[in-house]
Amino acid sequence: MQWRKSSYSGGADDEHCVELGRLAPEVGVGVRDSKDPDGGHLTLTVGEFAALLARIKRTTSP
């Protein structure tokens, strides 16, 4: 699987780094901490990932 760093990751010294990886279509999306690539990942279905993004957008909007 190829991991991609989120364009919203960053912060002082790149301390908030999130990477996403597309898993098999029936599995969904992997989310991991790019500073600890061997630490495992969170697996979300496509629906769960979409709901997470919607919630983040709702709670971080001005």
C-alpha beads as a LAMMPS data file, in Angstrom:
LAMMPS data file: protein, C-alpha beads

62 atoms
61 bonds

1 atom types
1 bond types

-500.0 500.0 xlo xhi
-500.0 500.0 ylo yhi
-500.0 500.0 zlo zhi

Masses

1 110.0

Atoms # bond

1 1 1 0.000 0.000 0.000
2 1 1 1.203 3.492 -0.764
3 1 1 0.747 6.073 1.988
4 1 1 0.172 9.774 1.290
5 1 1 0.679 12.564 3.778
6 1 1 -2.400 14.689 4.336
7 1 1 -2.142 18.192 2.906
8 1 1 -3.533 19.431 6.238
9 1 1 -0.748 17.847 8.291
10 1 1 1.882 20.055 9.774
11 1 1 2.387 22.340 12.687
12 1 1 5.547 23.348 14.439
13 1 1 8.297 20.939 13.388
14 1 1 5.736 18.825 11.499
15 1 1 4.416 17.478 14.808
16 1 1 0.903 16.696 13.510
17 1 1 1.446 14.297 10.615
18 1 1 -1.300 12.083 9.283
19 1 1 -0.978 9.738 6.330
20 1 1 -3.749 8.045 4.387
21 1 1 -3.583 4.816 2.448
22 1 1 -6.211 3.316 0.155
23 1 1 -6.885 -0.255 1.224
24 1 1 -8.732 -2.822 -0.885
25 1 1 -12.119 -1.391 -2.019
26 1 1 -14.071 -3.634 0.343
27 1 1 -11.826 -2.611 3.270
28 1 1 -11.597 1.173 2.987
29 1 1 -8.994 3.706 4.118
30 1 1 -5.994 3.375 6.423
31 1 1 -4.961 6.280 8.674
32 1 1 -1.604 6.370 10.467
33 1 1 0.862 8.650 12.212
34 1 1 3.654 9.348 9.734
35 1 1 6.169 9.722 12.577
36 1 1 5.492 6.096 13.597
37 1 1 4.924 4.155 10.347
38 1 1 5.476 0.801 12.052
39 1 1 3.003 1.613 14.831
40 1 1 0.013 0.293 12.909
41 1 1 -2.931 2.079 11.391
42 1 1 -6.605 2.725 11.908
43 1 1 -8.846 1.077 9.323
44 1 1 -12.028 2.908 8.333
45 1 1 -14.669 1.957 5.788
46 1 1 -15.257 4.537 3.058
47 1 1 -18.474 5.565 4.839
48 1 1 -16.730 5.915 8.205
49 1 1 -13.967 7.984 6.614
50 1 1 -16.509 10.263 4.903
51 1 1 -18.338 10.718 8.225
52 1 1 -15.041 11.536 9.978
53 1 1 -14.197 14.183 7.382
54 1 1 -17.682 15.693 7.630
55 1 1 -17.410 15.888 11.418
56 1 1 -13.954 17.463 11.262
57 1 1 -15.216 20.074 8.796
58 1 1 -18.236 20.827 11.000
59 1 1 -16.208 21.231 14.182
60 1 1 -13.355 23.245 12.682
61 1 1 -15.394 25.672 10.574
62 1 1 -15.492 29.271 11.783

Bonds

1 1 1 2
2 1 2 3
3 1 3 4
4 1 4 5
5 1 5 6
6 1 6 7
7 1 7 8
8 1 8 9
9 1 9 10
10 1 10 11
11 1 11 12
12 1 12 13
13 1 13 14
14 1 14 15
15 1 15 16
16 1 16 17
17 1 17 18
18 1 18 19
19 1 19 20
20 1 20 21
21 1 21 22
22 1 22 23
23 1 23 24
24 1 24 25
25 1 25 26
26 1 26 27
27 1 27 28
28 1 28 29
29 1 29 30
30 1 30 31
31 1 31 32
32 1 32 33
33 1 33 34
34 1 34 35
35 1 35 36
36 1 36 37
37 1 37 38
38 1 38 39
39 1 39 40
40 1 40 41
41 1 41 42
42 1 42 43
43 1 43 44
44 1 44 45
45 1 45 46
46 1 46 47
47 1 47 48
48 1 48 49
49 1 49 50
50 1 50 51
51 1 51 52
52 1 52 53
53 1 53 54
54 1 54 55
55 1 55 56
56 1 56 57
57 1 57 58
58 1 58 59
59 1 59 60
60 1 60 61
61 1 61 62
